[in-house]
Amino acid sequence: MDTETKLDILMSLAADDHEGRPGSDVVLPPRLRNMRKAGALRPFNLRDVRVGSSGPKAKLFRILMTNACSFNCHYCPMRRDRELPRTLLKPQEMVRIFLHVLARGWASGLFITTGIPAHPVKVMDDLITVLELLRERHAFRGYIHVKIVPGAETAQVDRITALANRVSVNLEAPCGDSLTAIAPEKRIETTLVALRRAQQRVVEGRAEEREGRPRDALLPQGAAGLTTQFVVGATPDTDHTIMGKTVELYAAGGVHHTHFSAFRPIRDTPLENARGAPPLREHRLYQADHLLRDYRFAYEELVFGADGNLPLAHDPKVAWALAHPEQFPLDAFTASYSALLRVPGIGPLSARRLVEQRRASTVRGLSDLQKLGVAITRAQGFLAWKGKRLGAERWKEQLSLWDVEEAQTLGMRNDVFEFSPGTFR
């Protein structure tokens, strides 16, 4: 069964309160009649994701509770004044649909996002109802990720963080002035209140678990983690500013990771004629984020260009290595784990394997390093082995089908889109 057929079946399940005589064709109520017209913003989405940085892949069923919104953000495909078919799912409908998805084996986890068609407190009440029905009535113990909307009450943030495995509070911009420029009705202070409360609850929950508190039966996978998102390129904010805010959030604890969404000009929005951000800029930000979280780099070590952005021509790790020639070549036979992590082409797993096995007689040079997971085409110019340099070429630019100039301009054309990839993050 293809995805389109699955989605049609799920849409039909939302017609529990359908109009029409018994035995007649199903007629969806007015709030659901546009479900098939919503295009890329339709309510349902199936996607394979990796739960955790190194965990197994899982299929998430992603639900957009409603694409109606009372806010008029300049960059958003769901903005209030945009001509768009609107649809709305009730909490009980969402639960019924997801239980059908589980029963058919189409997905194993749930992601819920929503527009804000009314007061944020009412929207949060509906989200909490969904999670309470799944956890308490239907005993669903699997993965749930849900977005917290700005303006939620403290008790609502506490409750939904207790019920979910992961929550999102999207900042969209790193500072208040730039957020106001693209979302005049939003205030970053309001969003930060919800984010900091969720952070506090996550940090406290993990501390209680470390102290021996038994895990909640409703949440067998542990205390919720927190994510946030920045829209990159919709404002003048540089990568330096965005990463600085990211580091600030990480320092307070509880944040699992940050999403970066390259700005896309959306049809029928005030930013329709603005230039999109290069997809490679989004990719570089994710790479820099991994250096901070997984490779023991400090924010001050990231290399930024004169414009305050990460260079597109090199990934951030290569940019650091090229800026510190005094560190190389590094002797892989004696270097510490931390030092090996800084070599382009060596990740945490290959660095750990190398430290564990390098003194074995089977490890003699490049081919053996490759067997340990080292990307030798990237690493060899930065490495030595027992005092002998392994390669003369420090770095060969590899951007797949793009050259550097194309990589810098890709996404900068005046293309206009119907939706943004960040809608379901």
URTA-V525855 format. One line per field, one symbol per residue. burial: b if it has 9 or more other ideal C-beta (glycine too) atoms within 8 Angstrom, else e. A space follows every 50 residues. Layout:
burial=???
//
This chain:
burial=eeeeebbbbbbebbbeebeeeeeeeebbbeebebbeebeebbbbbbeeeb beeeeeebbbbbbbbbbbbebebbbbbbbeebebebbbbebebbbbbbbb bbeeebbebbbbbbbbbeebbebbbbbbbbbbbbbeebeeeebbbbbbbb bbeeebbbbbbbbbbbbbbbbbbbbeebbbbbbeebbbebbbebbbbbbb bbbebbebbeeeeeeeebbeebbbbbbbbbbbbbbebbbbbbbbbbbebb ebebbeebbbbbbbbbeebebbeeebbbbbbbebbbbbbbbbbbbebebe ebbbeeebbbbbebebbbbbbbeeeeebbbbbeeeeeebbbbbbbbbeeb bbbbbebbeeeebeebebbbebbbbbebbbbbbbbeeeebbeeebeeebe ebebebbbbbbbeeeebebbbbbbb
//
